[in-house]
Amino acid sequence: MDAQDRVTEFFDRHDLGGGPAYQALDLASEVGEIAGDAAKSTAYGERPDDLAVKTDELGDALFSLLSLCNSLDVDADEALDEAIEKYETRIDARDDPGSRPDES
């Protein structure tokens, strides 16, 4: 069973829901907690080598992301493949994976 299926099974077993809007807000909240850990542990970037993020916070964010994928009926592996392909194309074109204002 892959991670996305595990989240689906957990939601089904505990009769959880909320819908995509709730899942998106939950994901933003969880990523915010990661950012908080990063800000605190690095003195807001003053000590980048001291970065510390709790693994349970990363797990919460992953759970929330997979929950959002499920809510939107998106296959997370396919979405990841699409993202990697996009980054590969950008790197091949300009040696940089970052997006530009004229790109999606």
C-alpha positions as CSV (number, residue, x, y, z in Angstrom):
1,M,0.0,0.0,0.0
2,D,1.5,3.4,-1.0
3,A,1.3,6.5,1.2
4,Q,-1.7,8.0,-0.6
5,D,-3.6,4.7,-0.2
6,R,-2.7,4.7,3.5
7,V,-4.1,8.2,4.0
8,T,-7.3,7.1,2.1
9,E,-7.6,4.1,4.4
10,F,-7.1,6.2,7.5
11,F,-9.8,8.7,6.4
12,D,-12.2,5.9,5.6
13,R,-11.6,4.0,8.9
14,H,-12.1,7.2,10.9
15,D,-14.9,8.6,8.8
16,L,-13.0,11.9,8.2
17,G,-13.7,14.4,5.5
18,G,-13.7,18.1,5.1
19,G,-13.3,18.6,1.4
20,P,-10.6,20.2,-0.7
21,A,-10.9,23.7,0.7
22,Y,-10.4,22.4,4.3
23,Q,-7.5,20.2,3.2
24,A,-5.8,23.1,1.4
25,L,-6.1,25.3,4.5
26,D,-4.8,22.4,6.7
27,L,-1.8,21.9,4.4
28,A,-1.0,25.6,4.6
29,S,-1.2,25.4,8.4
30,E,1.1,22.4,8.5
31,V,3.7,24.0,6.2
32,G,3.5,27.1,8.4
33,E,4.5,25.0,11.4
34,I,7.5,23.7,9.4
35,A,8.4,27.3,8.6
36,G,8.1,28.2,12.2
37,D,10.5,25.4,13.2
38,A,12.9,26.7,10.5
39,A,12.6,30.3,11.6
40,K,13.1,29.5,15.3
41,S,16.0,27.0,14.9
42,T,17.9,29.3,12.5
43,A,17.2,32.6,14.3
44,Y,15.2,33.7,11.3
45,G,17.9,32.6,8.9
46,E,20.9,34.0,10.8
47,R,22.2,30.5,11.5
48,P,21.1,28.4,8.4
49,D,23.4,25.5,9.5
50,D,21.3,25.1,12.6
51,L,18.1,24.3,10.7
52,A,16.0,21.8,12.7
53,V,12.5,20.6,11.6
54,K,10.6,18.0,13.6
55,T,10.0,14.9,11.6
56,D,6.4,14.7,12.9
57,E,5.8,18.2,11.4
58,L,7.1,16.9,8.0
59,G,4.8,13.9,8.4
60,D,1.8,16.2,9.2
61,A,2.5,18.2,6.1
62,L,2.8,15.1,3.9
63,F,-0.4,13.7,5.4
64,S,-2.2,17.0,4.6
65,L,-0.8,17.1,1.1
66,L,-1.9,13.5,0.4
67,S,-5.3,14.3,1.9
68,L,-5.6,17.2,-0.5
69,C,-4.7,15.0,-3.4
70,N,-7.3,12.6,-2.4
71,S,-9.9,15.3,-2.0
72,L,-9.2,16.5,-5.5
73,D,-8.9,13.0,-6.9
74,V,-5.3,13.6,-7.9
75,D,-2.8,10.8,-8.1
76,A,0.2,12.1,-6.0
77,D,2.7,10.0,-7.9
78,E,1.5,11.3,-11.2
79,A,1.6,14.9,-9.9
80,L,5.1,14.4,-8.7
81,D,6.1,12.9,-12.1
82,E,4.7,16.0,-13.8
83,A,6.5,18.3,-11.5
84,I,9.9,16.6,-12.0
85,E,9.4,16.6,-15.7
86,K,8.6,20.4,-15.6
87,Y,11.8,21.0,-13.5
88,E,13.9,18.8,-15.9
89,T,12.6,20.8,-18.8
90,R,13.5,24.1,-17.1
91,I,17.0,22.9,-16.1
92,D,17.6,21.7,-19.7
93,A,16.5,25.0,-21.1
94,R,18.3,27.4,-18.7
95,D,20.2,25.5,-15.9
96,D,17.6,26.6,-13.4
97,P,14.5,24.8,-12.1
98,G,12.8,28.0,-10.8
99,S,9.7,29.4,-12.5
100,R,9.4,32.7,-14.1
101,P,6.5,35.1,-14.1
102,D,5.4,34.1,-17.6
103,E,5.3,30.4,-16.7
104,S,2.8,28.4,-14.7
